[in-house]
Amino acid sequence: MFVLGIDPGLSRCGYGVVETNGRRQRAVAAGVVRTQRELPVPQRLAELQAEMRLLIDEYSPKAVAVERVLFQTNVSTAMGVGQASGIVMAEAIRAGCEVTEYSPNEIKLAVAGDGSADKGQMETMVRMLLDIKKPLKPVDAADALGVALCHIARYGVPAGVGR
Amino acid sequence: MFVLGIDPGLSRCGYGVVETNGRRQRAVAAGVVRTQRELPVPQRLAELQAEMRLLIDEYSPKAVAVERVLFQTNVSTAMGVGQASGIVMAEAIRAGCEVTEYSPNEIKLAVAGDGSADKGQMETMVRMLLDIKKPLKPVDAADALGVALCHIARYGVPAGVGR
């Protein structure tokens, strides 16, 4: 099954598609949906919605995992992140996907075994878990793969195989 | 033409449809879309998206005016408001509407002539401008009509007629 991980944002919305059979994972796609800061916010949100729809149509993920917005971290971008996450989650439900939100702490704990792992440690662990040799860029794409891996660690492994 | 005003929220999303010919305004519809707090947020967002789509399909507004979220006011509900506003704006653009955001201050100034008008003053002015005799309930619906009236005051009046 495919899991789509999302690192939501209005200027940059990271996505990562991971395939799992319950034992092994592989990266299928990863990238960033960008919208132009010069455009009005409603237009940017509509573009993001259309891009998300294409992404979900293309990969038909069973589950969509979304990083939960924490307002404390950056108030100036929090609004766009909130709007983007809302659009992503509504589109995913509309398409029949299971949708789950994870906090940054949960994602770090599930992927790197450390809720306070930094970006570099996370990228290293994401590459290790997905057997990716080259550095993962941009960072939003790596983050999004991490969100998908978090979901798989939490739900994607059959009982008895362990986490 | 019809203008749809939105007071965005996840638990309660106020809407108000106002018809204007450039000189006179009348209320066509007003109400609140509610989603249940017990349901997971993604489901609630998808419900709101579906309801917004029905509303826009039913009234075919030329313009959609949305109250802008201010984070300072209430951090605990700001996330849901942000997600809801994102969904509303993306749906409206998708349907070909003009979409404009107004701050609470702009709305109060346009409707009541006072950027610090309270809820009671706003409700009174909304009723006066729309010639509504009975008290407007719930408050979210009155607020949403105010957002639509703000847009009309800003853009809906032909040059020369004044504001």
Interface residues (C-beta under 8 A of the other chain):
Chain A: P40 V41 P42 Q43 L45 A46 L48 Q49 A50 V66 V69 F71 V75 A78 M79 G82 Q83 A84 S85 G86 I87 M89 A90 A92 I93 R94 V99 E101
Chain B: P40 V41 P42 Q43 L45 A46 L48 Q49 A50 V66 V69 F71 V75 A78 M79 G82 Q83 A84 S85 G86 I87 M89 A90 A92 I93 R94 V99 E101
